[in-house]
Amino acid sequence: MSLARRAAVGATVLGAVVAVGMMGAGSPDFGGPGQPQPAPLTYLALGDSVASGHGLGTDTAVVAADRDFGQPNGNCQRSSGNTLAEKAYTDLVDDALQPARFVKLACTGHTTADLLTYQVPAAARVGAAGGDSVVTVTAGANNYRFDEPATYLSLLDPRADAHLAWRAAIEATVRADLGRALAELGRGQPGRRILVTHYYNPYNDASPVFALAAVCGGPSPLVDCRARVAGTVTGLNQAISDAVQTYQAGRGPSGARAAVVGGVQAAFAGHESPRPFCGGRPPDAGASWVQSPSQAFVAGALLGQHRIGAGSDCVHPNPAGHRALARLVLDELAAP
């Protein structure tokens, strides 16, 4: 069975699993009784917290190997994958590609520089040279350093030229780093498919991020903050597409094929982080593809019983969001 056919069947199985609400999805049976099974392949999942599955059955215990791997907190926050509710898109893609050797190298907090420093060399060590393999990459969002106040000053800077210059510098770094990563991952791998995903905009249109920024509010706001955020995501996605296009144009006959998993930003439109705790506008929790705290969780957090950020941060995909990402990846993988 070809890789494209395997991905197409896997996408169908994923849809069936979601439709019937199975919580413990096993590997799909591609061959049936007495039928030859497809040869195992290697699946390498690289990237940041979206690819690692941050918040889905993860914990905060220190993992010595993760600290050595470049995660300062010593925990890459990889999803457990124990149930459908604890599977990242990378776990779901692995389920669809079975039988496969799955190596999840993705790590929460990693930038494109970390991708080059830690994950690409690790992929070279564990990858199957010359054999069939799939690599997914989700990287670039952490280059904006959203954990630093300076990022929001640049994102919401009333000076349009200064904002665009900030964006352009980060986009250039993403373009260059992903180009180098693709060159390394693709060299001498004619049986490899590399899929690089776009990103989505997680913010509720009435997010506290906008409500607390003076330049965003009032009768005459200095900045259309929602448009700024959407434009920043669009710029990042374009930089990702540019890197893949440049690699494809220059790859030799022995290089891996690479493609962009597009449509992510459009697919998530209308499924952003929900009200009431992530913002004041729709969607509601049932329509959201982004993690958010429940009322009970917020009450517990105020009492010091929970820590906001583990499956409740209004940013990372929830199980529905990861299923949507998996479908997009598998659809692209099934393309000729």
Secondary structure as UniProt FT lines:
FT   HELIX           3..20
FT   TURN            33..34
FT   STRAND          41..47
FT   HELIX           49..52
FT   TURN            53..55
FT   HELIX           64..68
FT   TURN            69..70
FT   TURN            72..73
FT   HELIX           84..86
FT   HELIX           89..97
FT   STRAND          100..104
FT   TURN            108..109
FT   HELIX           112..114
FT   HELIX           115..119
FT   HELIX           120..126
FT   TURN            129..130
FT   STRAND          133..138
FT   HELIX           141..144
FT   TURN            146..147
FT   HELIX           149..155
FT   HELIX           160..186
FT   TURN            187..188
FT   TURN            190..191
FT   STRAND          192..197
FT   TURN            205..206
FT   HELIX           208..211
FT   TURN            214..216
FT   HELIX           225..250
FT   TURN            253..254
FT   STRAND          257..261
FT   HELIX           264..268
FT   TURN            269..270
FT   TURN            275..277
FT   HELIX           285..287
FT   HELIX           295..302
FT   TURN            303..304
FT   TURN            308..309
FT   HELIX           319..334
//
